[in-house]
Amino acid sequence: MPIQSLMFAVEVTLPISVLIVLGIVFKRIRWINEEFAIIGSRLVFNVTLPCLLFVNIAKTDLSVTTPTDLLVFAAIATTLTFILFNLLALKIKQHDARGAFAQGACRGNMAIIGLALSVSAFGESAQALASMYLAAIVILYNVYSILTLYYHQAATASVKLIALSVLKNPLAIAIALAIVVALVPIPLPDLLYESGSYLAQMTLPLALLCVGASIRLQEFKASKLLYIAIASKIVFIPLVTTVIGYYCGLKNEELGVLYIMMATPTAAAAYPMVRAIGGDHHLTAAIIAGSTLFSMFSTTLGLFLLHFLGWV
């Protein structure tokens, strides 16, 4: 049983880890560079990932398959997590590090690593489930991140700014259109779905290579705050939410997707937001790099324990 659980965990995380490591290696031997990572990430965020979400959600019968319990629990857990870490951030002496710490500890890379791990763990059937989870939580992430950074910068976040940030987000646009298509019987040509599927298939390998190419080992520094944020993001938050989720009735794929999404490393999108609004962007970059590297091991261990306990 322990060997089977370990093999399950390794088989889930190893392919993802290999692509991230290849991104590091390819950059090291100069097959790709920083510009590739920037342009590739932009292509993923603006084109291929929205296509992936649109195709997955538009083809799903939301009236039958919407995981209401999972989405409500995840929304509540995400809200409470942001509140808790914003309160903890008030104890940090360095004022510009507060927002960076709170956002870095809470905002996960669900769209790239979360989706990839969910499919790797539970097969194609989990892609729609993970996409609906992402559709529900990604908007909360954006709103809470903006509020977090403005709050700790002693500025007021306007409703207009938050609304524009969400409305202009390509993921939010794709999700909204897909929900309309899924709920209303709007016939779309197969050509559209087929073309979208081709673009969607580029998402995970390209995004993971860009994640690896974006990691800068020199951004690690001996900072207690850095490692508290990393441990919170990839160990404490997923552990607590998954255990509570289990005792609230979540199980199998739903519990597995909850754990994977909560255990994802800090999203790369946190960095430009900190730079734009204000805060310690060096700390943010280090949290992203550290959580991405260490999550390869922590997620493997977490999935091993979930499988060993028979929870997934």
SERO-4910 file (N, C-alpha, C, O; in steps of 0.05 Angstrom, whole numbers):
BEGIN
 pado doro    nc1    nc2    nc3   cac1   cac2   cac3    cc1    cc2    cc3    oc1    oc2    oc3
  Met    A     16    -25      0      0      0      0     17     25      0     12     43    -17
  Pro    A     37     28     18     54     52     17     68     56    -10     71     78    -20
  Ile    A     77     33    -22     91     34    -48     72     44    -69     79     60    -86
  Gln    A     47     33    -69     27     41    -89     21     71    -86     18     85   -106
  Ser    A     18     80    -62     12    108    -57     35    126    -66     31    147    -78
  Leu    A     60    117    -61     83    132    -70     85    133   -100     90    154   -112
  Met    A     79    111   -113     80    110   -143     59    128   -154     63    142   -174
  Phe    A     35    129   -142     14    146   -151     23    175   -149     19    191   -168
  Ala    A     34    183   -127     43    211   -123     65    219   -143     65    240   -154
  Val    A     85    201   -146    107    206   -164     97    208   -193    106    225   -208
  Glu    A     80    190   -201     69    190   -229     54    215   -235     53    224   -258
  Val    A     41    227   -214     27    252   -218     45    276   -221     43    292   -240
  Thr    A     65    278   -203     81    302   -202    106    301   -219    116    322   -228
  Leu    A    116    278   -225    141    276   -240    140    288   -268    158    304   -275
  Pro    A    119    283   -284    118    295   -311    118    326   -310    130    339   -326
  Ile    A    103    337   -290    102    366   -286    130    376   -278    139    396   -289
  Ser    A    142    363   -259    168    371   -249    189    370   -272    207    387   -273
  Val    A    188    349   -288    207    346   -310    205    370   -329    226    380   -338
  Leu    A    181    378   -336    178    401   -354    189    427   -342    202    443   -356
  Ile    A    184    431   -316    195    454   -303    226    454   -302    239    474   -308
  Val    A    237    430   -296    266    427   -295    278    431   -323    299    443   -326
  Leu    A    264    421   -344    273    425   -371    274    455   -378    292    464   -392
  Gly    A    254    470   -368    254    499   -372    279    512   -360    291    529   -372
  Ile    A    287    502   -336    311    512   -323    336    505   -340    354    521   -344
  Val    A    337    479   -348    360    469   -364    362    483   -391    384    492   -399
  Phe    A    340    485   -405    340    498   -432    350    527   -430    364    536   -448
  Lys    A    342    541   -409    351    568   -405    381    568   -399    396    585   -408
  Arg    A    390    549   -383    418    547   -375    436    543   -399    458    555   -400
  Ile    A    427    525   -418    444    520   -441    437    538   -465    446    535   -487
  Arg    A    419    558   -459    413    580   -478    397    570   -502    399    582   -524
  Trp    A    381    550   -499    362    542   -520    338    561   -519    326    567   -540
  Ile    A    331    570   -495    311    590   -491    323    612   -473    343    607   -460
  Asn    A    310    635   -472    320    657   -456    297    671   -441    274    662   -442
  Glu    A    304    692   -427    284    707   -412    262    718   -429    239    719   -421
  Glu    A    269    727   -454    250    738   -472    229    716   -480    205    722   -483
  Phe    A    239    692   -484    221    669   -491    201    665   -468    177    661   -473
  Ala    A    211    666   -443    194    661   -420    172    683   -418    149    678   -412
  Ile    A    181    708   -424    162    730   -422    141    728   -444    117    731   -438
  Ile    A    149    724   -469    131    722   -491    114    697   -489     89    698   -495
  Gly    A    126    675   -482    111    650   -479     89    652   -457     67    643   -461
  Ser    A     96    664   -434     77    668   -413     54    687   -422     31    682   -415
  Arg    A     61    707   -437     40    725   -447     22    711   -467     -3    715   -466
  Leu    A     33    694   -484     16    678   -502     -2    659   -487    -26    656   -494
  Val    A      8    646   -467     -8    628   -451    -31    643   -437    -54    635   -438
  Phe    A    -24    665   -424    -44    680   -409    -66    693   -427    -89    693   -419
  Asn    A    -58    703   -450    -77    717   -467    -91    700   -488   -113    707   -497
  Val    A    -79    677   -495    -91    661   -517    -97    632   -509   -120    623   -509
  Thr    A    -75    617   -504    -79    588   -502    -95    579   -477   -112    562   -478
  Leu    A    -89    592   -454   -103    585   -430   -133    593   -431   -150    577   -423
  Pro    A   -140    617   -441   -168    623   -445   -182    603   -463   -205    596   -459
  Cys    A   -168    594   -484   -179    574   -502   -185    548   -487   -205    535   -491
  Leu    A   -166    540   -470   -168    515   -454   -193    517   -436   -209    499   -435
  Leu    A   -195    539   -422   -218    543   -404   -244    544   -419   -264    532   -410
  Phe    A   -245    558   -441   -269    561   -457   -279    534   -467   -302    527   -464
  Val    A   -261    518   -479   -268    492   -490   -278    473   -468   -298    460   -471
  Asn    A   -264    473   -445   -272    455   -423   -299    462   -411   -315    444   -406
  Ile    A   -303    488   -406   -328    496   -393   -351    496   -412   -374    488   -404
  Ala    A   -347    505   -437   -369    507   -456   -381    480   -463   -405    478   -469
  Lys    A   -365    459   -461   -375    432   -468   -386    417   -444   -393    394   -446
  Thr    A   -387    431   -421   -396    418   -396   -425    425   -390   -433    449   -393
  Asp    A   -440    406   -382   -468    411   -374   -468    420   -345   -468    404   -327
  Leu    A   -467    447   -342   -464    458   -315   -488    452   -297   -485    452   -273
  Ser    A   -512    448   -309   -536    443   -293   -534    416   -280   -548    411   -260
  Val    A   -517    398   -290   -515    371   -279   -489    367   -263   -490    354   -243
  Thr    A   -467    379   -273   -441    372   -262   -428    393   -245   -405    389   -236
  Thr    A   -441    416   -240   -429    437   -224   -423    427   -196   -442    420   -182
  Pro    A   -398    426   -187   -392    416   -160   -396    438   -139   -377    451   -129
  Thr    A   -422    443   -133   -429    466   -115   -415    465    -88   -405    485    -79
  Asp    A   -415    442    -75   -402    439    -49   -373    447    -50   -363    461    -32
  Leu    A   -359    437    -70   -330    443    -73   -326    472    -77   -308    484    -65
  Leu    A   -341    485    -95   -337    513   -102   -343    531    -78   -329    551    -73
  Val    A   -365    525    -64   -372    542    -40   -351    539    -19   -342    559     -7
  Phe    A   -342    514    -14   -321    510      7   -295    525     -1   -283    538     15
  Ala    A   -287    522    -27   -262    535    -36   -264    565    -34   -245    578    -27
  Ala    A   -287    577    -41   -291    606    -39   -289    615    -10   -276    636     -5
  Ile    A   -301    601      8   -299    608     36   -271    605     46   -261    623     60
  Ala    A   -258    583     40   -230    578     48   -211    600     38   -194    609     52
  Thr    A   -215    607     12   -198    628      0   -201    655     14   -182    669     19
  Thr    A   -226    662     19   -233    687     33   -220    688     61   -207    708     68
  Leu    A   -224    667     76   -213    666    103   -183    666    103   -170    678    121
  Thr    A   -171    653     83   -142    652     81   -130    680     77   -111    688     90
  Phe    A   -142    695     58   -132    722     53   -136    740     78   -118    755     84
  Ile    A   -159    737     91   -163    753    116   -142    747    137   -130    765    149
  Leu    A   -137    721    141   -117    712    162    -90    723    156    -77    734    174
  Phe    A    -80    721    131    -53    729    125    -50    759    122    -28    769    126
  Asn    A    -72    773    117    -70    802    118    -68    811    147    -54    831    152
  Leu    A    -81    798    165    -78    804    194    -50    798    203    -38    813    218
  Leu    A    -39    775    195    -12    767    203      8    787    192     29    793    205
  Ala    A      3    797    168     22    816    155     24    842    170     45    855    168
  Leu    A      4    849    186      6    874    201     28    873    222     36    894    232
  Lys    A     37    849    229     58    846    249     86    849    237    106    850    252
  Ile    A     88    851    210    113    853    197    123    882    198    109    901    192
  Lys    A    148    886    207    159    913    211    163    928    184    158    951    182
  Gln    A    173    913    164    178    925    138    152    930    124    139    911    115
  His    A    144    955    122    117    962    112    113    952     83     91    942     77
  Asp    A    133    955     66    130    947     38    129    917     34    122    908     12
  Ala    A    136    902     54    136    872     52    109    860     59    104    837     54
  Arg    A     92    876     72     67    865     82     49    854     59     40    831     60
  Gly    A     43    871     39     26    862     17     39    839      2     25    820     -6
  Ala    A     65    841     -3     79    820    -18     77    793     -3     73    772    -16
  Phe    A     80    794     23     79    770     39     51    758     38     48    734     33
  Ala    A     30    774     43      3    764     44     -6    753     17    -18    731     16
  Gln    A      0    767     -4     -8    757    -31      8    732    -38     -3    713    -49
  Gly    A     34    732    -32     51    709    -39     43    684    -24     47    662    -35
  Ala    A     33    687      0     25    663     16     -2    652      8     -8    629     14
  Cys    A    -18    668     -6    -46    660    -12    -52    655    -41    -69    638    -47
  Arg    A    -39    668    -59    -47    667    -88    -32    645   -103     -8    647   -107
  Gly    A    -46    624   -110    -33    601   -123    -34    601   -153    -51    615   -165
  Asn    A    -16    586   -165    -15    583   -194    -34    561   -203    -25    541   -214
  Met    A    -60    566   -199    -80    546   -206    -82    541   -236    -85    518   -245
  Ala    A    -80    563   -251    -85    561   -280    -65    544   -295    -72    531   -314
  Ile    A    -40    544   -285    -20    528   -299    -14    502   -285    -21    481   -295
  Ile    A     -2    504   -262      6    480   -247    -18    465   -236    -18    440   -235
  Gly    A    -38    480   -226    -62    467   -215    -76    450   -235    -83    426   -230
  Leu    A    -81    461   -259    -94    446   -280    -78    422   -289    -88    400   -292
  Ala    A    -52    426   -292    -34    405   -302    -34    382   -282    -36    358   -290
  Leu    A    -31    388   -256    -31    366   -236    -57    352   -233    -58    328   -229
  Ser    A    -79    367   -236   -106    355   -233   -110    334   -255   -120    312   -250
  Val    A   -103    341   -280   -106    323   -302    -87    299   -299    -94    276   -305
  Ser    A    -62    305   -290    -43    283   -286    -52    264   -265    -47    240   -267
  Ala    A    -65    274   -244    -73    257   -222    -99    241   -228   -100    217   -221
  Phe    A   -118    254   -241   -144    241   -243   -154    238   -272   -177    229   -277
  Gly    A   -137    244   -292   -144    240   -319   -160    263   -331   -166    283   -318
  Glu    A   -169    260   -356   -183    281   -371   -209    288   -358   -219    310   -360
  Ser    A   -221    269   -343   -247    274   -330   -245    297   -310   -265    310   -304
  Ala    A   -221    301   -299   -217    321   -278   -212    349   -290   -213    369   -276
  Gln    A   -208    350   -316   -202    376   -329   -225    395   -327   -222    418   -321
  Ala    A   -250    385   -332   -273    402   -329   -278    411   -300   -284    434   -295
  Leu    A   -274    392   -281   -277    398   -253   -257    420   -245   -264    439   -231
  Ala    A   -231    416   -252   -211    436   -245   -216    463   -259   -211    484   -248
  Ser    A   -226    462   -284   -232    487   -298   -255    502   -285   -253    527   -283
  Met    A   -275    488   -275   -297    502   -261   -287    513   -234   -295    535   -226
  Tyr    A   -269    498   -221   -257    509   -196   -242    535   -202   -245    555   -189
  Leu    A   -226    534   -223   -211    557   -231   -229    580   -239   -224    603   -231
  Ala    A   -251    574   -253   -270    595   -261   -281    610   -237   -285    634   -238
  Ala    A   -287    594   -216   -299    607   -192   -279    622   -175   -286    643   -165
  Ile    A   -255    612   -173   -236    623   -153   -217    644   -165   -207    661   -151
  Val    A   -212    643   -192   -193    662   -203   -202    691   -200   -185    708   -196
  Ile    A   -228    696   -201   -238    723   -197   -233    732   -169   -225    755   -164
  Leu    A   -238    714   -149   -232    721   -121   -202    727   -117   -196    746   -103
  Tyr    A   -185    711   -130   -156    716   -127   -149    744   -137   -134    758   -123
  Asn    A   -160    752   -160   -153    778   -171   -163    801   -153   -149    820   -147
  Val    A   -188    799   -144   -199    820   -127   -185    821   -100   -178    843    -91
  Tyr    A   -181    798    -87   -167    798    -61   -138    808    -63   -128    821    -44
  Ser    A   -125    801    -85    -97    809    -88    -95    840    -91    -77    852    -79
  Ile    A   -113    851   -106   -113    880   -109   -119    894    -83   -105    913    -75
  Leu    A   -139    884    -69   -146    896    -43   -123    893    -23   -118    912     -8
  Thr    A   -110    870    -23    -88    865     -5    -65    885     -9    -56    898     10
  Leu    A    -57    889    -34    -35    906    -40    -41    936    -35    -25    950    -24
  Tyr    A    -65    944    -42    -73    972    -37    -76    977     -7    -68    998      3
  Tyr    A    -86    958      8    -90    961     37    -63    965     51    -61    982     68
  His    A    -44    950     44    -18    952     57      0    974     46     21    981     57
  Gln    A     -9    986     24      5   1010     13     -8   1035     23     -2   1057     13
  Ala    A    -27   1033     41    -41   1056     52    -55   1072     31    -57   1096     33
  Ala    A    -65   1058     10    -81   1072    -11   -108   1059    -12   -112   1037     -2
  Thr    A   -126   1072    -25   -153   1061    -28   -158   1050    -55   -154   1063    -75
  Ala    A   -166   1025    -56   -171   1011    -81   -199   1019    -90   -219   1013    -76
  Ser    A   -201   1032   -113   -228   1040   -123   -243   1017   -135   -231    998   -145
  Val    A   -269   1018   -133   -286    997   -145   -281    996   -175   -281    974   -186
  Lys    A   -277   1019   -187   -273   1020   -216   -247   1005   -224   -247    990   -244
  Leu    A   -226   1009   -208   -201    996   -214   -203    965   -212   -194    951   -229
  Ile    A   -216    956   -191   -220    927   -187   -237    916   -210   -231    895   -221
  Ala    A   -259    930   -216   -277    920   -237   -263    918   -264   -266    899   -279
  Leu    A   -247    939   -270   -232    939   -296   -212    916   -297   -208    904   -317
  Ser    A   -198    912   -274   -179    891   -273   -191    863   -279   -179    847   -292
  Val    A   -215    859   -268   -229    833   -272   -240    832   -301   -237    811   -314
  Leu    A   -253    853   -310   -266    853   -336   -246    851   -359   -252    840   -380
  Lys    A   -222    861   -355   -201    860   -376   -184    835   -375   -168    831   -393
  Asn    A   -189    819   -355   -173    794   -352   -182    774   -373   -206    766   -374
  Pro    A   -164    764   -390   -171    745   -412   -184    720   -401   -202    708   -413
  Leu    A   -175    711   -377   -187    687   -365   -216    692   -357   -233    675   -362
  Ala    A   -221    715   -346   -248    721   -338   -267    724   -362   -290    715   -361
  Ile    A   -256    735   -383   -272    738   -408   -279    711   -420   -302    705   -427
  Ala    A   -258    693   -421   -263    666   -432   -282    651   -414   -300    636   -425
  Ile    A   -280    653   -388   -298    639   -370   -326    648   -373   -345    632   -374
  Ala    A   -330    675   -375   -357    686   -377   -370    677   -403   -394    669   -403
  Leu    A   -355    678   -425   -366    669   -451   -373    639   -451   -393    630   -461
  Ala    A   -355    623   -438   -360    594   -437   -384    588   -420   -399    569   -427
  Ile    A   -389    602   -399   -412    597   -382   -438    603   -397   -458    588   -395
  Val    A   -438    625   -412   -461    632   -429   -467    610   -449   -490    601   -452
  Val    A   -446    600   -463   -449    579   -482   -459    553   -469   -475    538   -480
  Ala    A   -449    547   -445   -456    522   -431   -485    523   -421   -499    503   -422
  Leu    A   -494    547   -411   -520    549   -400   -542    553   -421   -564    543   -418
  Val    A   -535    567   -442   -554    573   -464   -547    555   -487   -524    554   -495
  Pro    A   -567    541   -499   -560    523   -521   -553    538   -546   -568    540   -565
  Ile    A   -528    549   -546   -518    563   -570   -501    545   -586   -479    537   -577
  Pro    A   -510    538   -610   -493    519   -626   -469    534   -638   -472    554   -652
  Leu    A   -446    524   -633   -422    535   -644   -410    515   -664   -412    491   -660
  Pro    A   -397    525   -685   -386    507   -705   -364    489   -693   -348    498   -676
  Asp    A   -363    464   -703   -342    446   -693   -314    457   -699   -295    452   -685
  Leu    A   -312    473   -721   -286    485   -728   -275    502   -706   -251    502   -700
  Leu    A   -293    516   -692   -285    534   -670   -274    518   -647   -253    524   -636
  Tyr    A   -288    496   -640   -278    479   -618   -252    465   -626   -234    463   -609
  Glu    A   -250    456   -651   -226    442   -659   -201    461   -659   -180    453   -649
  Ser    A   -205    485   -669   -183    504   -669   -176    512   -641   -152    514   -634
  Gly    A   -196    516   -624   -191    522   -596   -176    500   -581   -160    505   -564
  Ser    A   -183    475   -588   -170    452   -576   -141    451   -583   -124    444   -566
  Tyr    A   -134    457   -608   -106    457   -616    -90    477   -600    -68    471   -590
  Leu    A   -101    501   -597    -88    522   -580    -87    513   -551    -67    517   -538
  Ala    A   -108    501   -541   -109    492   -513    -88    472   -507    -77    472   -485
  Gln    A    -82    454   -526    -62    433   -522    -34    444   -518    -16    431   -508
  Met    A    -29    469   -527     -3    482   -524      1    492   -495     23    496   -487
  Thr    A    -21    496   -481    -20    511   -456     -1    499   -435     18    513   -427
  Leu    A     -5    474   -427     10    464   -405     39    460   -410     56    469   -394
  Pro    A     48    448   -433     77    445   -437     91    472   -440    113    475   -429
  Leu    A     79    490   -455     91    516   -459     93    532   -432    113    544   -426
  Ala    A     71    531   -417     70    546   -392     90    535   -372    103    550   -358
  Leu    A     93    509   -370    111    497   -351    140    502   -359    157    506   -341
  Leu    A    146    502   -385    173    509   -393    180    538   -385    202    544   -377
  Cys    A    160    556   -389    163    584   -381    167    587   -351    182    604   -342
  Val    A    152    571   -336    155    572   -306    184    565   -299    197    580   -283
  Gly    A    195    544   -311    222    536   -305    242    557   -314    261    563   -300
  Ala    A    238    569   -338    256    589   -348    255    615   -332    274    630   -332
  Ser    A    233    619   -318    230    644   -302    243    642   -274    246    662   -261
  Ile    A    250    618   -266    261    614   -239    290    625   -238    307    618   -255
  Arg    A    295    642   -219    322    653   -216    332    645   -188    322    654   -168
  Leu    A    352    628   -188    362    618   -163    374    640   -145    375    637   -121
  Gln    A    384    661   -158    396    683   -142    376    699   -126    384    715   -109
  Glu    A    350    694   -131    330    709   -117    325    697    -88    312    709    -72
  Phe    A    337    673    -83    335    662    -57    353    678    -38    376    684    -45
  Lys    A    343    683    -14    360    697      6    352    687     33    330    677     37
  Ala    A    369    691     52    364    682     79    344    700     93    352    718    108
  Ser    A    319    696     87    298    713     98    277    696    112    265    679     99
  Lys    A    273    701    137    253    685    152    226    689    140    210    670    139
  Leu    A    220    714    132    194    720    120    189    704     95    167    695     90
  Leu    A    210    702     79    208    687     53    199    658     58    181    649     46
  Tyr    A    212    645     77    207    617     81    181    612     97    169    590     94
  Ile    A    172    631    112    146    629    125    124    630    103    105    615    104
  Ala    A    127    649     84    108    651     62    107    626     45     86    616     38
  Ile    A    131    615     39    132    590     23    119    567     37    103    552     26
  Ala    A    126    563     63    114    541     79     84    544     81     69    525     80
  Ser    A     75    569     84     46    574     86     32    566     60     11    554     61
  Lys    A     44    574     38     31    569     12     30    540      5      9    531     -5
  Ile    A     51    525      8     52    498     -2     48    476     19     46    452     12
  Val    A     48    484     45     44    464     66     20    470     84      1    455     85
  Phe    A     21    493     98      1    499    118    -27    502    107    -45    489    116
  Ile    A    -30    519     87    -56    525     75    -69    500     63    -92    493     69
  Pro    A    -55    485     45    -67    461     34    -73    440     55    -93    426     53
  Leu    A    -56    437     75    -60    417     96    -86    423    111   -103    405    114
  Val    A    -89    447    121   -112    454    137   -138    453    121   -157    441    129
  Thr    A   -138    465     97   -162    465     80   -170    437     71   -194    431     70
  Thr    A   -151    420     65   -158    393     56   -169    376     79   -189    362     75
  Val    A   -158    378    102   -168    363    125   -197    372    132   -214    356    136
  Ile    A   -201    399    133   -228    409    138   -247    401    116   -270    394    121
  Gly    A   -238    403     91   -254    395     68   -263    366     70   -286    360     64
  Tyr    A   -245    349     78   -251    320     81   -274    316    102   -293    301     97
  Tyr    A   -271    329    124   -291    326    146   -317    341    140   -337    338    153
  Cys    A   -316    358    119   -341    372    110   -355    356     88   -376    364     78
  Gly    A   -343    333     80   -356    315     61   -344    313     34   -354    298     17
  Leu    A   -323    328     28   -310    327      2   -294    301      1   -281    293     21
  Lys    A   -293    288    -23   -278    263    -25   -271    259    -54   -280    272    -72
  Asn    A   -254    239    -58   -245    230    -84   -234    253   -101   -217    269    -92
  Glu    A   -243    256   -126   -232    276   -144   -236    304   -133   -218    321   -136
  Glu    A   -259    310   -121   -264    337   -111   -244    344    -89   -233    366    -89
  Leu    A   -239    326    -71   -219    331    -50   -191    333    -62   -175    350    -53
  Gly    A   -185    316    -81   -159    317    -94   -154    343   -108   -132    355   -106
  Val    A   -174    353   -123   -171    378   -137   -169    401   -117   -153    420   -122
  Leu    A   -184    400    -95   -181    421    -74   -153    421    -64   -141    443    -62
  Tyr    A   -141    398    -57   -114    397    -47    -94    408    -67    -78    425    -61
  Ile    A    -96    399    -92    -77    407   -113    -79    437   -117    -58    450   -119
  Met    A   -103    448   -119   -106    477   -125    -95    494   -101    -83    515   -105
  Met    A   -100    484    -77    -91    499    -53    -60    497    -50    -48    514    -38
  Ala    A    -49    474    -60    -21    469    -56     -3    480    -78     21    477    -77
  Thr    A    -15    493    -98      1    503   -120     19    526   -111     12    540    -92
  Pro    A     42    529   -123     61    550   -115     49    577   -123     30    580   -137
  Thr    A     61    598   -112     52    625   -116     52    632   -146     71    626   -161
  Ala    A     30    644   -155     26    651   -183     46    672   -192     52    691   -178
  Ala    A     57    668   -217     76    688   -228     63    715   -231     77    736   -232
  Ala    A     36    716   -235     22    741   -239     24    759   -214     18    783   -215
  Ala    A     32    748   -191     35    764   -167     57    785   -170     56    806   -158
  Tyr    A     78    778   -185    101    796   -188     95    822   -202    100    843   -190
  Pro    A     84    822   -226     78    847   -239     57    864   -224     58    889   -225
  Met    A     39    851   -210     19    866   -194     33    881   -171     26    904   -165
  Val    A     52    868   -158     66    881   -136     82    905   -147     83    926   -134
  Arg    A     95    901   -170    111    923   -181     93    946   -190    101    969   -187
  Ala    A     69    940   -200     52    961   -209     39    977   -186     37   1001   -187
  Ile    A     30    962   -166     15    975   -144     34    985   -122     29   1005   -109
  Gly    A     56    970   -118     75    978    -98     80    956    -78     61    941    -71
  Gly    A    104    953    -69    110    933    -49    138    921    -55    152    930    -73
  Asp    A    145    901    -39    172    889    -41    171    868    -63    165    844    -58
  His    A    178    876    -88    177    858   -110    199    837   -109    197    816   -121
  His    A    221    844    -96    243    824    -92    233    800    -75    239    777    -82
  Leu    A    219    806    -54    207    785    -37    187    768    -53    187    744    -51
  Thr    A    171    782    -69    151    767    -86    165    748   -105    157    725   -108
  Ala    A    186    758   -119    200    741   -138    212    717   -124    212    694   -135
  Ala    A    223    721   -100    235    698    -85    214    678    -76    219    654    -76
  Ile    A    190    688    -68    169    670    -60    160    653    -83    155    629    -81
  Ile    A    157    666   -107    148    651   -131    169    629   -137    161    606   -142
  Ala    A    194    637   -138    215    617   -145    217    595   -124    218    571   -132
  Gly    A    217    602    -99    220    582    -78    196    563    -76    200    539    -74
  Ser    A    172    574    -77    148    557    -75    146    539   -100    137    516    -97
  Thr    A    155    549   -123    154    532   -147    173    508   -145    165    486   -151
  Leu    A    197    513   -135    216    491   -133    208    472   -111    208    447   -115
  Phe    A    202    482    -87    196    464    -64    169    449    -68    165    428    -56
  Ser    A    151    461    -83    125    448    -87    127    421   -101    109    404    -98
  Met    A    148    418   -117    152    392   -130    153    369   -110    143    347   -114
  Phe    A    165    375    -87    168    355    -66    144    354    -47    135    333    -40
  Ser    A    134    378    -40    112    379    -20     87    367    -32     72    353    -19
  Thr    A     82    373    -58     57    362    -71     59    332    -74     39    318    -70
  Thr    A     82    322    -80     86    293    -82     80    280    -55     66    260    -54
  Leu    A     91    291    -34     86    281     -7     56    283      0     45    264     12
  Gly    A     43    305     -6     15    309      0     -3    289    -14    -21    277     -2
  Leu    A      2    285    -40    -13    265    -55     -9    237    -45    -27    220    -45
  Phe    A     16    231    -38     22    205    -26      5    200     -1     -6    179      2
  Leu    A      4    220     17    -11    217     42    -41    214     36    -55    198     49
  Leu    A    -51    230     17    -80    228     11    -87    201      0   -108    189      7
  His    A    -70    190    -18    -75    164    -29    -71    142     -8    -87    123     -7
  Phe    A    -51    145      9    -46    125     30    -69    123     49    -77    102     59
  Leu    A    -81    146     56   -104    147     74   -130    139     61   -150    135     75
  Gly    A   -130    136     35   -154    129     20   -174    152     17   -197    147     12
  Trp    A   -164    176     18   -181    200     15   -186    206    -14   -206    219    -21
  Val    A   -168    198    -32   -171    203    -60   -167    177    -76   -169    176   -100
***
